[in-house]
Amino acid sequence: MNKEEIRNKILEILSKGDKTSTQIRDELLEMGEEVNLMEFRKILADLVREGIVEKYPVYEQRKFYFRLKTKH
């Protein structure tokens, strides 16, 4: 699977709700997608840098969650 396909799948998964990176990865695997972990992390980081996806902490769970960034 190429970078653009992984990127689109990540955006599709996040359109359903906020997720941790592990949850996103698990959903990709459930879809039957072979994903290189380093490539996945790089694409997710790029989405955050581009302002398409927002990363925020959930202190009670000690995890970072990702969500689609909303326009105000």
N, C-alpha and C positions, 0 to 999 in steps of 0.2 A: 504494500500500500504506500502511495506517495504522500508527501507532506501535506498537500492540499486536501487530499481525501481524509487524512487524520484530523486536520484542522476543522473540516466541515463536520465530521463525526463528533468532535469535542463540542462544537457549537450546538449541534443537535441535542446532545446529552444535557448540556447546561440550559437549554431552552425549557427543559422539563423541571428544573429546580436547581438549587444550590447543592454542590457536591464537593467532597474532598478529592485530591488528586488520585487517591487509591480507589475511590468509588468510580471515578471517571475511567480509570484504567480497567477496572473490573467490568464495567459495562461494555467497553470496547472489546474485551476478550469474550464476553457473552455474545456479542454480535458476530463472533467468529473471526475477528480481525487480528492478524499477527502484528504486534506492535513492539518495536525496539524501545525499551524503557528510556534510554538516554534521548532518543529522538522525540518521544512523547513529552518528556519534561521540557525539552527545548521549545517545542511548539507551544506548549501551555505557557511558558515564560514569555514567548514572543507575543502571544495574545494579550497577556497582562501589560507588557510594555507598549503595545499598540493602543491600549485603552479600550479594547473590545471586551475583555474579561477583567473582572475586579477580584482581587484576593483580599480576604479579611479574616481576622482571627476569631475563633470561638473559644474563649478562655476556659469555660467549664470542661470542654473536651480536649483542650490543649492541642487543637488542630487548626489548620488554615482551610477555609472553604473558598470555593470559586463560584462566581455567578456572572451572568451577562451584565455588562454595565448598562444602566438605563440613562436615557437622555433626559435632561431637565429643561 
